């Protein structure tokens, strides 16, 4: 099971990957939205913003998110680490229910390029 430190590191690496992306991925990452990532097996939520092409983690709270972010992710720590490491395909994990992504329809349409 991935630790909280490993999950935070994975989010930082994901942020770096988004910042260095080109084309459609860069456009999708350019959104300015509140973001939460609930790590189900650790029962912890990282909250912050997707802004300027980066993920900015601002807080870590125990349990599910206290406020409804504009973009909401939920998964296990192992799945987060595996996705960032390129070992788990996001679209397949989302389609199978291993990863949950919730956002407004316009944001989902923009984020589809990340899939």
C-alpha positions, 0 to 999 in steps of 0.5 A: 500500500502506497504511503501518504508521502508516496502519494504526495510525491506522485501528485508532484510528479504529475504536476511536473508532467502536466507543466511540461506537456504540449498540445491538447494536454497543455490546454487541458492542464491550463484550466484554473479549477479547485481540485481534490484527490481522495486516497481511499485506502489511506482515507486522506484527501489532498486539496488544491488547485489546477492552475497555470498548468500545474497541480498546487496541493494546498492542504491535506485533510483526513477523510473525504473532501470537506468541500466539493472541488470543481475537479474531484478524483478518488482512487487508491494510493497504489493506483495513483502511483501506478498511473503517474509511473505509467503502469496504469492507464487512466482511461482503463482505470476510470472505465473500470471504476478503479478511478473516479473523476467528477467534474462539470461537463465542460471540464470533462470535455477539456480533460478528455485529452488527458485520457 
